[in-house]
Amino acid sequence: MRLDDFDPNINVEDQRGQSFGGGGGSGGGLLLGLLPLIGSRFGCGGIVVVLLLLAVFGGLGNLGSMLGGGVGGTAQIQTGARSSGSGSATTACSLDESSRSACNAFSSADKTWAAIFSRSGERFQQPTLVFYSGRGQSGCGAAQSAMGPFYCPTDQGIYLDTSFFRELQDRFHAAGDFAQDYVIAHEFGHHIQKLLGTSEQVRQQQARASDVEGNRLSVRLELQADCYAGVWAAQNRDRLDPGDVQEGMTAAQAIGDDTLQKEAQGRVMPDSFTHGTSAQRQAWLKRGLDSGDPAQCDTFSGAI
């Protein structure tokens, strides 16, 4: 995908090279133990949903920072451009090719969604792209590479260890620049859900739901983020290269819950799905790509 160079005024933070304590206590260990079960190391805005479910059903007593307020006592180094015109995003985004690629996709998504919101009269607020390596800290708690990319609604940050791009290619066999762009666009989709109030509505419904129903709500949230990723790509159709759409479809297929569960444990447990099947993820990404219309991304009405 032929994207413009990133706008130096995008919001970027860089935690790479910083030291963070083991943190998280039993909560962090429990999260890592659950990752194989939920079968997801991509599009991990769903991690937030899983943590909320655990809070409701008796897990992770140390969840206050996720539901409101920051993470106390944690040093974060901001190297990004929270203040317009600082240009310091250039340093973080230019560290390597993966960083530049992520910033280009983030900047494109930012411009695209700002324009969409402007046309509909909605107020848009830019999220922050946060780079970390191995271990970092978010407003939702510890960030660890094992979690994959994720969105934290508390601080409106998209958290990325760019080593995931290598894993996307080597483990999931989803190569190509558009596969990487899809990762960023999906997480940006979770930010759109935050701004529109969708994620909060889902959280409230999950607080009253059973485990199984809570998972089904999570699937609908994730599939909508896939559709929003497709909308972004459709709005930039003139930037697509031949083969880009197939790269996205390959990535969506590789990270479906059913595909990941078969790979990890040799069987599929639909009631534990949190992101959707490979076919569902492909279908909703394609729906966004075909329509370019966020209104077509209503995964909460009818069958998915």
BAFI-3210 file (N, C-alpha, C; in Angstrom, 3 decimals, decimal comma, padded with zeros to 6 digits):
// residues 304
n [1|2|3|4|5|6|7|8|9|10|11|12|13|14|15|16|17|18|19|20|21|22|23|24|25|26|27|28|29|30|31|32|33|34|35|36|37|38|39|40|41|42|43|44|45|46|47|48|49|50|51|52|53|54|55|56|57|58|59|60|61|62|63|64|65|66|67|68|69|70|71|72|73|74|75|76|77|78|79|80|81|82|83|84|85|86|87|88|89|90|91|92|93|94|95|96|97|98|99|100|101|102|103|104|105|106|107|108|109|110|111|112|113|114|115|116|117|118|119|120|121|122|123|124|125|126|127|128|129|130|131|132|133|134|135|136|137|138|139|140|141|142|143|144|145|146|147|148|149|150|151|152|153|154|155|156|157|158|159|160|161|162|163|164|165|166|167|168|169|170|171|172|173|174|175|176|177|178|179|180|181|182|183|184|185|186|187|188|189|190|191|192|193|194|195|196|197|198|199|200|201|202|203|204|205|206|207|208|209|210|211|212|213|214|215|216|217|218|219|220|221|222|223|224|225|226|227|228|229|230|231|232|233|234|235|236|237|238|239|240|241|242|243|244|245|246|247|248|249|250|251|252|253|254|255|256|257|258|259|260|261|262|263|264|265|266|267|268|269|270|271|272|273|274|275|276|277|278|279|280|281|282|283|284|285|286|287|288|289|290|291|292|293|294|295|296|297|298|299|300|301|302|303|304]
n.u [000,859|000,604|001,402|001,421|004,224|004,329|002,514|004,299|003,110|001,516|000,310|002,623|004,240|007,181|008,301|010,367|013,441|013,167|012,958|010,814|009,160|008,470|005,770|002,126|001,636|-000,248|-002,209|-001,016|000,230|-001,984|-003,282|-001,459|-001,627|-004,181|-004,098|-003,526|-005,969|-007,898|-006,986|-005,733|-003,539|-003,573|-005,104|-005,760|-007,408|-009,446|-008,365|-008,784|-011,533|-011,697|-010,369|-012,152|-014,328|-013,211|-012,956|-015,600|-016,431|-014,918|-012,123|-008,785|-008,322|-006,988|-007,778|-008,390|-007,085|-007,736|-010,430|-010,659|-008,825|-005,211|-002,191|-000,620|002,559|004,222|006,774|006,720|008,068|007,634|007,974|006,644|004,421|002,507|002,004|001,218|003,294|005,768|007,321|008,710|007,804|009,023|011,472|010,848|009,316|011,096|012,922|013,226|012,345|009,948|008,796|008,419|006,599|004,401|003,778|003,136|000,781|-000,804|-000,951|-002,287|-004,745|-005,614|-006,019|-007,975|-010,179|-010,651|-011,633|-013,954|-015,437|-015,731|-017,383|-019,715|-020,358|-019,441|-017,384|-013,937|-011,145|-007,733|-005,993|-003,179|-000,176|001,727|004,885|006,601|008,988|009,134|008,348|006,073|004,111|000,735|-002,310|-004,099|-002,774|000,003|001,949|002,762|004,766|003,668|000,994|000,369|-000,521|-002,575|-005,439|-005,924|-008,554|-008,593|-006,416|-006,503|-004,683|-002,825|-001,085|002,013|004,376|006,766|007,905|005,933|005,179|007,058|006,377|003,829|004,404|006,159|005,103|002,323|002,192|001,415|002,307|003,503|002,955|000,358|-000,863|000,371|-000,501|-003,183|-003,207|-002,698|-004,869|-007,039|-006,751|-007,036|-009,656|-010,836|-010,465|-012,203|-014,595|-014,491|-014,729|-017,281|-018,816|-019,462|-017,862|-018,095|-020,809|-020,917|-019,293|-020,923|-023,089|-021,832|-021,252|-023,577|-023,975|-023,683|-020,725|-020,423|-022,153|-020,947|-018,524|-019,519|-020,408|-017,958|-016,851|-018,479|-017,695|-015,002|-015,212|-016,463|-014,384|-012,666|-014,184|-014,182|-011,484|-011,439|-013,032|-011,347|-009,299|-010,780|-011,451|-009,067|-008,540|-007,200|-004,613|-003,987|-002,153|-001,863|-002,783|-002,838|-005,356|-005,704|-003,583|-004,565|-006,817|-005,600|-004,253|-006,466|-007,664|-005,715|-005,726|-008,145|-010,354|-011,067|-009,133|-006,770|-007,236|-007,379|-004,748|-003,379|-004,487|-005,694|-008,441|-011,697|-013,414|-016,210|-017,703|-015,798|-014,763|-013,470|-012,871|-013,852|-014,478|-012,228|-013,510|-015,530|-014,031|-012,730|-014,993|-016,128|-014,055|-013,929|-016,462|-016,242|-014,243|-015,542|-017,698|-016,857|-018,103|-018,859|-021,342|-022,157|-021,014|-022,332|-022,249|-023,801|-026,447|-028,531|-027,456|-024,028]
n.v [-001,186|002,156|004,535|007,919|009,633|009,787|012,222|014,568|015,569|013,726|011,847|010,261|007,963|006,652|003,882|002,192|000,786|001,588|000,710|-001,470|-002,671|-006,041|-006,129|-006,177|-008,546|-011,379|-010,921|-010,258|-012,697|-014,368|-013,329|-013,929|-016,678|-017,057|-016,382|-018,454|-019,769|-017,948|-017,640|-015,583|-013,349|-011,085|-008,017|-007,122|-005,487|-006,852|-008,095|-006,303|-006,545|-009,190|-008,960|-007,312|-009,006|-010,926|-009,400|-009,017|-011,610|-012,557|-012,519|-011,097|-008,913|-006,555|-004,349|-001,692|000,431|000,059|000,620|003,240|006,293|006,617|004,605|004,339|005,541|004,785|005,254|006,913|007,535|010,115|010,546|011,497|013,496|015,083|017,705|019,919|020,371|019,832|017,912|015,754|013,199|012,239|011,112|008,697|007,388|007,016|005,147|002,532|000,510|-000,836|000,733|003,117|002,257|001,580|004,101|005,492|004,169|004,637|007,451|007,830|006,552|008,229|010,708|009,891|009,043|011,355|012,990|011,577|011,758|014,517|015,007|013,857|015,370|014,672|014,721|014,397|012,784|012,392|009,319|007,839|006,509|004,033|002,860|-000,020|-002,336|-005,620|-005,250|-002,962|-000,173|000,556|002,507|000,600|-001,278|-003,597|-003,833|-006,342|-008,222|-010,679|-010,214|-009,122|-006,536|-003,944|-002,021|000,484|001,712|003,430|005,264|005,862|004,738|003,103|000,250|-001,120|-003,559|-003,739|-006,101|-007,861|-007,686|-009,232|-011,701|-011,927|-012,387|-014,645|-016,607|-016,569|-016,526|-014,367|-012,219|-009,035|-005,499|-004,517|-006,303|-005,628|-002,993|-003,445|-004,421|-002,062|-000,502|-001,981|-001,775|000,964|001,063|000,190|002,437|004,194|002,994|003,552|006,374|006,655|005,562|002,915|000,793|001,208|000,773|-001,939|-002,931|-002,410|-004,073|-006,545|-006,706|-007,560|-009,960|-013,515|-015,626|-016,823|-015,297|-012,851|-013,294|-013,542|-010,974|-009,709|-010,795|-009,566|-006,926|-007,040|-007,876|-005,673|-003,827|-004,953|-004,480|-001,687|-001,330|-002,155|-000,138|002,080|001,305|001,253|003,929|004,851|003,778|004,346|004,104|001,498|-001,411|-003,965|-007,088|-006,319|-006,453|-009,214|-009,832|-008,742|-010,372|-012,832|-012,387|-011,951|-014,435|-015,993|-015,264|-015,946|-017,114|-019,853|-020,983|-020,405|-021,777|-024,436|-024,745|-024,368|-026,163|-028,242|-028,499|-026,957|-024,483|-022,998|-021,425|-020,057|-018,223|-015,012|-013,179|-013,931|-016,186|-017,295|-017,040|-015,204|-012,936|-012,351|-011,825|-009,511|-007,671|-007,510|-006,474|-003,860|-002,994|-003,189|-001,436|000,987|002,426|003,390|002,963|000,540|-001,268|-002,451|-004,699|-005,543|-005,955|-008,450|-011,505|-012,603]
n.w [000,000|-000,887|001,020|002,254|003,774|007,318|009,252|011,064|013,328|014,569|017,404|019,285|021,396|022,891|024,413|024,242|025,240|027,805|031,275|032,897|035,772|036,988|037,715|037,809|039,210|040,263|038,439|035,945|035,357|035,174|032,975|030,909|031,019|030,073|027,438|025,457|025,516|024,643|022,186|020,666|019,300|017,999|017,094|019,653|021,134|022,135|024,357|026,386|026,739|027,636|030,087|031,437|031,652|033,325|035,597|036,285|036,756|038,840|038,651|038,599|040,699|040,700|039,063|038,895|037,540|034,899|034,688|035,190|035,597|035,923|035,738|038,616|039,776|037,688|035,441|032,396|029,236|027,158|023,852|021,812|019,745|021,383|021,750|019,269|016,456|017,558|016,398|017,375|017,050|014,860|015,582|016,986|015,044|013,010|013,744|012,748|009,865|010,379|012,370|010,977|009,021|010,641|011,690|009,364|008,564|010,808|010,767|008,343|008,908|010,926|009,576|007,787|009,388|010,829|008,817|008,101|010,478|010,573|008,366|009,236|011,371|013,854|016,823|016,689|018,152|018,325|018,786|020,580|019,375|020,727|021,123|022,253|023,655|024,233|027,042|028,469|029,630|030,112|030,314|030,960|032,362|032,525|029,546|027,339|025,091|024,435|024,390|021,995|019,563|020,931|022,013|024,396|026,131|028,298|028,269|025,654|023,866|021,300|021,431|020,583|019,931|017,661|016,876|016,477|013,843|012,507|013,531|012,497|009,841|009,940|011,731|011,327|008,622|007,107|005,129|003,875|003,270|003,555|005,270|007,665|007,879|008,252|010,859|012,377|011,508|012,426|015,243|015,429|014,760|017,118|018,639|017,381|018,120|020,829|020,790|019,737|021,662|021,622|022,644|025,404|025,796|025,185|027,232|029,464|028,886|029,000|031,680|032,755|031,617|030,845|030,878|028,340|026,710|027,058|025,732|023,141|022,653|022,666|020,334|018,392|018,749|017,971|015,301|014,220|014,435|012,569|010,262|010,274|009,762|007,136|006,020|006,301|004,488|002,117|001,839|001,040|-001,419|-003,777|-003,068|-002,863|-003,778|-006,321|-005,053|-002,399|-001,080|-000,948|000,759|003,127|003,505|003,849|006,255|007,957|007,844|009,047|011,723|012,856|015,437|015,371|013,671|015,101|017,500|016,628|015,804|018,233|020,117|018,860|018,665|018,489|020,315|020,310|022,170|023,539|021,842|021,076|019,153|016,688|013,906|011,279|008,804|009,427|010,142|007,758|006,190|007,344|007,177|004,407|003,920|004,872|003,125|000,650|000,893|002,091|004,013|007,211|008,379|007,448|009,074|011,200|013,434|015,465|015,050|014,175|012,531|012,442]
ca.u [000,000|001,467|000,963|002,290|004,979|003,520|002,480|005,124|002,323|000,716|000,636|003,451|005,089|008,149|008,764|011,463|014,665|012,863|012,871|009,571|009,208|007,670|004,416|000,964|001,396|-000,942|-003,018|-000,260|000,412|-003,264|-003,541|-000,635|-002,164|-005,430|-003,919|-003,732|-007,375|-008,677|-006,479|-005,606|-002,384|-003,724|-006,349|-005,952|-008,354|-010,255|-007,778|-009,467|-012,846|-011,483|-010,053|-013,380|-015,108|-012,585|-013,280|-017,003|-016,649|-014,112|-010,684|-008,024|-008,777|-006,148|-008,223|-008,870|-006,499|-008,388|-011,783|-010,624|-007,584|-003,981|-001,434|000,224|003,944|004,887|007,415|006,600|008,840|006,891|008,809|005,754|003,993|001,233|001,818|001,341|004,447|007,029|008,119|009,478|007,353|009,963|012,510|010,302|008,821|012,204|013,884|013,454|011,318|008,682|008,247|007,946|005,400|003,308|003,422|002,469|-000,587|-001,497|-001,206|-003,316|-006,007|-005,988|-006,569|-009,192|-011,290|-010,950|-012,482|-015,255|-016,135|-016,076|-018,527|-020,920|-020,580|-018,986|-016,112|-012,871|-009,972|-006,677|-005,380|-001,717|000,536|002,755|005,837|007,349|009,755|009,127|007,488|005,775|003,056|-000,401|-003,334|-004,856|-001,889|001,249|001,960|003,758|004,774|002,794|-000,377|000,161|-000,991|-003,869|-005,905|-006,331|-009,509|-008,362|-005,528|-006,697|-003,409|-002,628|000,205|002,604|005,752|006,856|008,332|004,747|005,148|007,833|005,570|002,733|004,937|006,815|004,232|000,988|002,342|000,655|003,336|003,083|002,753|-001,036|-001,152|000,807|-001,403|-004,435|-003,037|-002,881|-006,229|-007,950|-006,679|-007,632|-011,093|-011,263|-010,542|-013,457|-015,644|-014,399|-015,258|-018,718|-019,491|-019,815|-017,147|-018,660|-022,101|-020,628|-018,815|-022,075|-023,860|-021,072|-021,328|-024,822|-024,094|-022,947|-019,420|-020,581|-022,731|-019,917|-017,613|-020,186|-020,361|-016,575|-016,699|-019,121|-016,849|-013,799|-015,561|-016,699|-013,070|-012,198|-014,929|-013,661|-010,193|-011,774|-013,505|-010,155|-008,645|-011,644|-011,347|-007,746|-008,453|-006,224|-003,272|-003,821|-001,421|-002,380|-002,407|-003,018|-006,581|-005,448|-002,744|-005,448|-007,649|-004,737|-004,045|-007,732|-007,859|-004,706|-005,924|-009,480|-010,332|-011,100|-007,829|-005,773|-007,505|-006,961|-003,285|-002,854|-004,970|-006,236|-009,906|-012,323|-014,409|-016,897|-018,164|-014,667|-014,321|-013,532|-012,582|-014,559|-013,830|-011,491|-014,477|-016,194|-013,096|-012,572|-016,237|-016,364|-013,028|-014,362|-017,624|-015,720|-013,519|-016,483|-018,643|-016,220|-019,132|-018,922|-022,703|-022,304|-020,236|-023,152|-022,170|-024,614|-027,828|-028,665|-026,424|-022,691]
ca.v [000,000|003,323|005,571|009,074|009,667|010,199|013,615|014,654|016,034|012,664|011,535|009,057|007,783|005,572|003,301|001,270|001,111|001,914|-000,450|-001,576|-003,771|-007,228|-005,590|-006,964|-009,604|-012,537|-010,508|-010,400|-014,114|-014,929|-012,889|-014,705|-018,030|-017,095|-016,068|-019,585|-020,144|-017,043|-017,836|-014,326|-012,494|-009,956|-007,310|-007,414|-004,681|-007,856|-008,379|-005,426|-007,131|-010,371|-008,511|-006,820|-010,185|-011,522|-008,559|-009,253|-012,983|-012,970|-012,549|-009,856|-007,900|-005,364|-003,849|-000,326|001,338|-000,097|001,163|004,694|006,786|006,126|003,617|005,131|005,179|004,220|006,267|006,770|008,515|010,572|011,104|011,795|014,866|015,432|019,116|020,126|021,083|019,500|017,147|014,701|011,897|011,824|010,268|007,358|006,773|006,789|004,233|001,451|000,451|-001,246|001,897|004,054|001,676|001,726|005,518|005,872|003,645|005,365|008,806|007,732|006,268|009,441|011,670|009,332|009,053|012,755|013,480|010,910|012,368|015,894|014,985|013,451|016,308|014,089|015,241|013,407|012,981|011,486|008,461|007,874|005,282|003,826|001,791|-000,588|-003,510|-006,646|-004,900|-001,548|000,131|001,276|002,879|-000,612|-002,208|-003,947|-004,203|-007,369|-008,634|-011,836|-009,761|-008,605|-005,152|-003,766|-000,661|000,737|002,820|004,348|006,359|005,997|004,410|001,886|-000,246|-001,969|-004,020|-003,981|-007,471|-008,595|-007,718|-010,413|-012,873|-011,969|-012,996|-015,940|-017,586|-016,591|-016,584|-013,243|-011,253|-007,897|-004,249|-004,295|-007,107|-004,813|-001,846|-003,984|-004,467|-000,710|-000,047|-002,696|-001,157|002,290|000,820|000,153|003,830|004,732|002,464|004,320|007,717|006,570|005,018|001,512|-000,094|001,377|000,081|-003,367|-003,226|-002,423|-005,285|-007,692|-006,736|-008,250|-011,148|-014,724|-015,725|-017,138|-014,142|-011,819|-013,607|-013,247|-009,520|-009,393|-011,133|-008,522|-005,734|-007,259|-007,906|-004,297|-003,213|-005,441|-003,752|-000,319|-001,383|-002,186|001,196|002,917|000,929|001,666|005,377|005,100|002,750|004,723|003,797|000,046|-002,088|-005,307|-008,074|-005,816|-006,993|-010,614|-009,851|-008,524|-011,553|-013,876|-012,076|-012,169|-015,887|-016,577|-014,942|-016,304|-017,930|-021,284|-021,356|-020,368|-022,846|-025,700|-024,765|-024,422|-027,270|-029,310|-028,525|-025,643|-024,267|-021,766|-020,581|-019,278|-017,263|-013,603|-012,320|-014,397|-017,188|-016,766|-016,643|-013,974|-011,812|-012,024|-011,271|-008,141|-006,842|-007,300|-005,598|-002,501|-002,694|-003,044|-000,326|002,234|003,136|002,897|002,547|-000,856|-002,072|-002,753|-006,141|-005,796|-006,198|-009,645|-012,539|-012,206]
ca.w [000,000|-001,072|001,945|002,440|005,016|008,465|009,696|012,285|014,467|015,174|018,805|019,399|022,568|022,704|025,674|023,962|025,953|029,196|032,167|033,653|036,717|036,679|037,783|037,450|040,164|039,751|037,306|034,717|035,088|034,764|031,607|029,996|030,998|029,320|026,016|024,561|025,483|023,803|020,832|019,938|019,527|017,078|017,326|021,064|021,885|022,817|025,665|027,335|027,007|028,466|031,440|032,056|032,011|034,504|036,742|036,653|037,214|039,977|038,435|038,536|041,631|040,570|037,768|039,006|036,566|033,616|034,701|035,360|036,182|035,326|036,480|039,495|040,053|036,527|034,611|030,964|028,494|025,994|022,808|020,706|019,495|021,994|021,439|017,839|015,927|018,215|015,449|018,021|016,567|013,815|016,172|017,251|013,812|012,081|014,349|011,789|008,823|010,983|013,053|009,946|008,427|011,605|011,777|008,124|008,612|011,880|010,295|007,320|009,584|011,651|008,617|007,194|010,342|011,142|007,727|008,215|011,613|010,214|007,454|009,974|012,466|015,123|017,321|016,595|018,994|017,880|019,808|020,636|019,031|021,750|020,848|023,369|023,259|025,257|028,173|028,599|030,591|029,553|031,279|031,260|033,038|031,849|028,136|027,099|023,694|024,264|024,216|020,662|019,533|021,597|022,269|025,774|026,129|029,411|027,834|024,214|023,246|020,514|021,916|019,564|019,851|016,220|016,603|016,048|012,388|012,096|013,881|011,538|008,624|010,132|012,381|010,745|007,166|006,558|004,759|003,081|003,996|003,896|006,459|008,797|007,955|008,794|012,315|012,899|011,201|013,332|016,563|015,288|014,792|018,521|019,097|016,854|019,001|022,071|020,564|019,459|022,838|021,399|023,559|026,742|025,791|025,250|028,586|030,363|028,599|029,483|033,142|033,116|030,773|031,196|030,244|026,922|026,037|027,070|024,634|021,867|022,491|022,300|018,918|017,591|018,848|017,175|013,883|013,803|014,246|011,268|009,243|010,260|009,067|005,720|005,642|006,119|003,237|001,005|001,706|000,438|-002,447|-004,793|-002,557|-002,825|-004,842|-006,610|-004,039|-001,032|-000,491|-000,625|001,959|004,264|003,690|004,396|007,671|008,669|007,949|009,934|013,130|013,332|016,658|015,060|013,128|016,169|018,470|016,014|015,830|019,598|020,946|018,028|018,672|018,469|021,360|019,884|023,274|024,049|020,829|021,470|018,001|015,508|013,076|010,130|007,777|009,876|010,088|006,350|005,665|007,817|006,563|003,021|003,915|004,972|001,895|-000,460|001,086|002,519|004,784|008,595|008,716|007,051|010,022|012,370|013,770|016,654|014,633|013,363|012,523|011,993]
c.u [000,895|000,959|001,941|003,116|004,107|003,596|003,293|004,355|001,381|001,183|001,390|004,209|006,008|008,657|009,924|012,740|014,442|012,700|011,579|009,655|008,340|006,205|003,335|000,657|000,712|-001,774|-002,279|-000,053|-000,857|-003,567|-002,742|-001,135|-003,424|-005,225|-004,087|-005,203|-008,176|-008,147|-006,294|-004,342|-002,382|-005,042|-006,719|-006,654|-009,268|-009,687|-008,483|-010,806|-012,708|-011,190|-011,297|-014,269|-014,544|-012,910|-014,684|-017,172|-015,565|-012,619|-010,086|-008,566|-008,054|-006,481|-008,614|-008,337|-007,170|-009,729|-011,809|-009,333|-006,379|-003,361|-000,430|001,639|004,692|005,469|007,178|007,385|008,042|007,857|007,962|005,290|002,629|000,957|002,147|002,624|005,769|007,936|008,856|008,985|008,328|011,014|012,018|009,917|009,939|013,229|014,240|012,275|009,956|008,007|007,679|006,652|004,194|002,837|002,713|001,017|-001,413|-001,879|-002,303|-004,686|-006,523|-006,635|-007,905|-010,368|-011,634|-011,878|-013,874|-016,073|-016,574|-017,305|-019,822|-021,213|-020,184|-017,641|-015,070|-011,720|-008,933|-006,182|-003,866|-001,168|001,707|003,617|006,433|008,069|009,795|008,149|007,305|004,680|001,986|-001,345|-004,211|-003,995|-000,655|001,008|003,083|003,631|003,829|001,341|-000,669|-000,267|-002,343|-004,172|-006,352|-007,290|-009,251|-007,499|-005,589|-005,399|-003,471|-001,216|000,754|004,059|005,931|007,408|007,146|004,655|005,937|007,044|004,413|003,181|005,406|005,894|002,889|001,006|001,483|001,637|002,718|002,788|001,295|-001,464|-000,767|-000,113|-002,738|-004,378|-003,322|-004,321|-007,256|-007,946|-007,244|-009,157|-011,631|-011,337|-011,820|-014,626|-015,657|-015,050|-016,765|-019,511|-019,847|-019,151|-017,687|-020,011|-021,906|-020,157|-019,977|-022,933|-023,144|-021,134|-022,572|-024,966|-023,364|-021,591|-019,560|-021,128|-021,730|-018,902|-018,237|-020,231|-018,964|-016,331|-017,295|-018,292|-015,625|-014,101|-015,874|-015,378|-012,439|-012,882|-014,435|-012,291|-010,418|-012,265|-012,324|-009,479|-009,462|-011,562|-010,005|-007,483|-007,396|-004,792|-002,986|-003,033|-002,091|-001,884|-002,621|-004,244|-006,379|-004,555|-003,596|-006,303|-006,842|-004,491|-005,308|-008,002|-006,939|-005,005|-007,382|-009,395|-010,288|-009,749|-006,771|-005,991|-007,111|-005,446|-002,759|-003,240|-005,665|-007,746|-010,430|-013,400|-015,139|-017,326|-017,049|-014,149|-014,466|-013,327|-013,334|-013,774|-013,058|-012,452|-015,186|-015,273|-012,859|-013,814|-016,439|-015,273|-013,432|-015,567|-017,200|-015,013|-014,476|-017,334|-017,962|-017,099|-019,197|-020,309|-022,969|-021,601|-021,015|-023,163|-023,082|-026,085|-027,863|-027,482|-025,107|-022,007]
c.v [001,235|004,493|006,727|008,904|010,250|011,704|013,713|015,122|014,967|012,420|010,210|009,093|006,607|005,099|002,334|001,730|001,494|000,631|-000,387|-002,803|-004,925|-006,937|-006,591|-008,079|-010,779|-012,177|-010,696|-011,850|-014,761|-014,553|-013,728|-016,138|-018,147|-016,921|-017,282|-019,961|-019,218|-017,032|-016,573|-013,610|-011,373|-009,289|-007,349|-006,319|-005,617|-008,264|-007,551|-006,023|-008,338|-009,979|-008,004|-007,985|-010,853|-010,716|-008,835|-010,620|-013,483|-013,009|-011,167|-008,769|-006,583|-004,603|-002,399|000,598|001,219|000,618|002,659|005,124|006,154|005,041|004,358|004,616|004,588|005,323|005,948|007,884|008,895|011,204|011,541|013,226|015,134|016,919|019,334|020,871|020,725|018,703|015,986|013,314|011,354|010,875|008,850|006,651|006,414|005,798|003,089|001,407|000,052|-000,080|002,889|003,543|001,840|003,170|005,996|005,414|004,382|006,763|008,821|007,474|007,493|010,461|011,186|009,440|010,475|013,335|012,872|011,535|013,784|015,933|014,645|014,360|015,778|014,702|014,134|013,779|011,941|010,613|008,646|006,516|005,137|002,628|001,288|-001,828|-004,497|-006,372|-003,383|-001,350|000,958|001,690|001,713|-001,651|-002,502|-004,243|-005,208|-007,861|-009,791|-011,439|-009,351|-007,148|-005,042|-002,288|-000,561|001,922|003,839|005,532|006,575|005,774|003,113|001,412|-001,291|-002,269|-004,449|-005,367|-008,326|-008,675|-008,910|-011,679|-013,034|-012,669|-014,418|-016,994|-017,710|-016,613|-015,527|-012,115|-010,082|-006,658|-004,044|-005,137|-006,332|-003,604|-002,248|-004,051|-003,094|-000,247|-000,720|-002,048|000,263|002,160|000,743|001,564|004,488|004,247|003,197|005,693|007,707|006,016|003,553|000,595|000,016|000,686|-001,426|-003,749|-003,317|-003,669|-006,525|-007,823|-007,480|-009,595|-012,344|-014,701|-015,910|-015,937|-012,987|-012,034|-013,266|-011,744|-009,066|-009,669|-010,041|-007,233|-005,860|-007,262|-006,506|-003,565|-003,686|-004,679|-002,321|-000,267|-001,403|-000,849|002,125|002,603|001,387|003,164|005,794|004,107|003,064|004,439|002,294|-000,450|-003,421|-006,296|-007,615|-006,429|-008,451|-010,738|-009,672|-009,739|-012,714|-013,657|-012,357|-013,660|-016,494|-016,340|-015,115|-017,214|-019,423|-021,767|-021,412|-021,483|-024,212|-025,838|-025,007|-025,695|-028,367|-029,418|-027,110|-025,577|-022,951|-020,854|-019,715|-018,273|-015,840|-012,649|-012,725|-015,414|-016,513|-016,269|-015,349|-012,776|-011,387|-011,318|-009,820|-007,186|-006,501|-006,368|-004,132|-002,074|-002,414|-001,783|001,007|003,063|002,579|002,414|001,098|-001,808|-002,381|-004,257|-006,506|-006,033|-007,431|-010,574|-011,960|-013,339]
c.w [000,000|-000,215|001,976|003,702|006,122|008,707|010,985|013,509|015,027|016,605|018,873|020,713|022,310|024,054|025,466|024,655|027,396|030,005|032,949|034,540|036,273|036,725|037,537|038,403|039,520|038,548|036,003|034,342|034,599|033,328|030,621|029,903|030,164|027,828|025,104|024,431|024,590|022,374|020,039|020,307|018,499|017,355|018,783|021,831|022,641|024,159|026,732|027,726|027,914|029,909|032,158|032,482|033,265|035,753|037,234|037,291|038,151|039,770|038,503|039,441|041,490|039,298|037,796|037,944|035,210|033,570|034,921|036,006|035,539|036,168|037,334|039,580|038,886|035,681|033,153|030,298|027,260|025,001|021,633|020,718|020,082|021,785|019,977|017,494|016,577|017,297|016,064|017,661|015,534|014,364|016,361|015,963|012,840|012,620|013,410|010,826|009,391|011,692|012,041|009,317|009,345|011,682|010,515|008,119|009,656|011,416|009,235|007,942|010,325|010,713|008,065|008,141|010,780|010,082|007,795|009,340|011,270|009,318|008,181|011,160|013,824|015,520|017,312|017,516|018,612|019,028|019,807|020,240|019,996|021,364|022,161|022,865|024,413|026,366|028,203|029,625|029,907|030,666|031,678|031,969|032,204|030,382|027,942|025,671|023,436|024,029|022,783|020,705|020,226|021,771|023,709|025,790|027,228|028,991|026,326|023,459|022,455|020,807|020,953|019,865|018,406|015,883|016,175|014,524|011,843|012,388|012,904|010,257|008,854|010,732|011,675|009,220|006,477|006,263|004,010|003,902|004,385|005,098|007,717|008,979|008,576|010,322|012,929|012,693|012,089|014,709|016,526|015,293|016,207|019,101|018,594|017,706|020,338|021,893|020,367|020,635|022,717|022,412|024,981|026,840|025,909|026,652|029,566|030,140|029,127|031,001|033,618|032,416|031,369|030,497|028,732|026,164|025,998|025,961|023,278|021,600|022,090|020,823|018,042|017,601|017,950|015,684|013,371|013,578|012,938|010,138|009,138|009,578|007,562|005,207|005,399|004,785|002,032|000,757|001,087|-000,690|-003,509|-004,349|-002,576|-004,029|-005,144|-005,561|-002,619|-000,363|-000,101|000,602|003,206|004,555|004,277|005,888|008,476|008,850|008,999|011,397|013,585|014,544|016,344|014,535|014,225|017,188|017,907|016,074|017,236|020,338|020,159|018,017|018,796|019,550|021,077|021,026|023,841|023,022|021,355|020,293|016,737|014,718|011,941|009,060|008,157|009,752|008,639|005,804|006,090|007,340|005,132|002,944|004,017|003,710|000,742|-000,340|001,346|003,427|006,204|008,998|008,347|008,004|011,293|012,612|014,925|016,322|013,732|013,451|012,027|011,241]
res [m|r|l|d|d|f|d|p|n|i|n|v|e|d|q|r|g|q|s|f|g|g|g|g|g|s|g|g|g|l|l|l|g|l|l|p|l|i|g|s|r|f|g|c|g|g|i|v|v|v|l|l|l|l|a|v|f|g|g|l|g|n|l|g|s|m|l|g|g|g|v|g|g|t|a|q|i|q|t|g|a|r|s|s|g|s|g|s|a|t|t|a|c|s|l|d|e|s|s|r|s|a|c|n|a|f|s|s|a|d|k|t|w|a|a|i|f|s|r|s|g|e|r|f|q|q|p|t|l|v|f|y|s|g|r|g|q|s|g|c|g|a|a|q|s|a|m|g|p|f|y|c|p|t|d|q|g|i|y|l|d|t|s|f|f|r|e|l|q|d|r|f|h|a|a|g|d|f|a|q|d|y|v|i|a|h|e|f|g|h|h|i|q|k|l|l|g|t|s|e|q|v|r|q|q|q|a|r|a|s|d|v|e|g|n|r|l|s|v|r|l|e|l|q|a|d|c|y|a|g|v|w|a|a|q|n|r|d|r|l|d|p|g|d|v|q|e|g|m|t|a|a|q|a|i|g|d|d|t|l|q|k|e|a|q|g|r|v|m|p|d|s|f|t|h|g|t|s|a|q|r|q|a|w|l|k|r|g|l|d|s|g|d|p|a|q|c|d|t|f|s|g|a|i]
***
